[in-house]
Amino acid sequence: MKRSIIKLILLPAFVTILSLHAVASNNDSIFAKGFWTNIQVSVRGDYGFFVHHHLEMTRFGKHFPTFEVALQKKTYGNDVWQSYFNYPTFGVAAFYSPLGNTDIIGQSVAVYPFITFHFLKSEKNQLNFRFGGGLGYLTKKYDRYDNYQNTSIGSHITAAFNIGLEYSRVIAKRYTIGLHVGLVHFSNGSTRVPNNGLNLITAGISATYLLQNEPEKNIPRPEKIGHPYSGWKKDLWSYYLSMQISAKDIDQYRGYGRNWAVYDLSGNVMKRVSFLSKVGVGINVVYDDSDKRFLEDEGKTFNDAELIKLGIAASYEIMLGSTSVLVNIGGHVTGKRRADGILYEKVMLKQNITKHTFGALSLTFHNFAADYIGYGIGFRIN
């Protein structure tokens, strides 16, 4: 039981660690004076309701408030990539909602780093898109005896994600107000079933205060950055090798009470095509321990080598300084059990640790249905 709790904590906490490191890993250390430039405090008050994506959720029809406090930093171009994305804002938020105070669903708290992209930005007005992900906690979870009506979440500790659109307006030199709508999602990545998840639609207002008297002026993007990215020069190519592990449950009757390990070895060959992006091909070698249980129940014979799933994928990577997002879309060409689907999609968050190593957090889908979360380490050349 203790091992399962540790795994549940590690998965979403890894998102938080990578994201916090991303904020401080570029030109400014979190302990340096420059890091605290352009720091803001933001508070949000929202009104929300559940999205009934499963029939059994319709009994939870209450509307409820949500609250959030955030510490955030406006970038101003001290890393060149920031100017390409119109000087986004990073932050860390604390979230709370009573979720209607039901004895079945309970209440929720979360802490998640986030990034806000400013699509339309003038001196006074902004239209923003925000995405965040981190650690959540739900006071109630599924229990086959005491809380069998909660078919949404099988664990107290979850990952928490937040996406939203916001209109904001500067009303004074250090004060900004905003209106926003968003989606909050709680899920444990199938580390404990059931894992239908909780989806909250929210809308509300925000107020933001700049701690310093004057914000730093944005540094314009340089006219030219390095060499062109056409051709086949050696320094345009990168090579990645990473290993992620995962723990997943399969259903509350077959697998409840234990986790099944998934081992995922990935390799990617990437060519840089612009300052912000690379394209390439990837190979994924996956061993999913839960496949044994399914094949045994189906009365099929197999050996361990037949359980290995070899996948070949097209790859795309977008780079945000020392942080990047790598996407693989491909298909499994081997593996005795491929009932989840031949096609797979994998999204990996990469955070450089040293010149040749990176931390990796990945979410793998089959036919666009989430299967498992993996976390690990990788190595790179160039």
Secondary structure, DSSP 4 states (H G I P E B T S, - for coil): -HHHHHHHHHHHHHHHHHHHHHHHSSSS-TTSGGGGTTEEEEEEEEEEEE---SGGGGG---EEEEEEEEEEEE--SSSHHHHHTTS-EEEEEEEEEEEEEETTTEEEEEEEEEEEEEEEE-SSEEEEEEEEEEEEEES---BTTTBTT--S-S-SEEEEEEEEEEEEEEEETTEEEEEEEEEEEEE-TTSSS----EEEEEEEEEEEEESSSSPPPPPPPPS--SS---S--GGGEEEEEEEEEEEE---TTTTTT--EEEEEEEEEEEEE-SSSEEEEEEEEEEEETHHHHHHHHTT----HHHH-EEEEEEEEEEEETTEEEEEEEEEE---S--TT-SEEEEEEEEEESSSSEEEEEEEEEETTEEEEEEEEEEEEE-
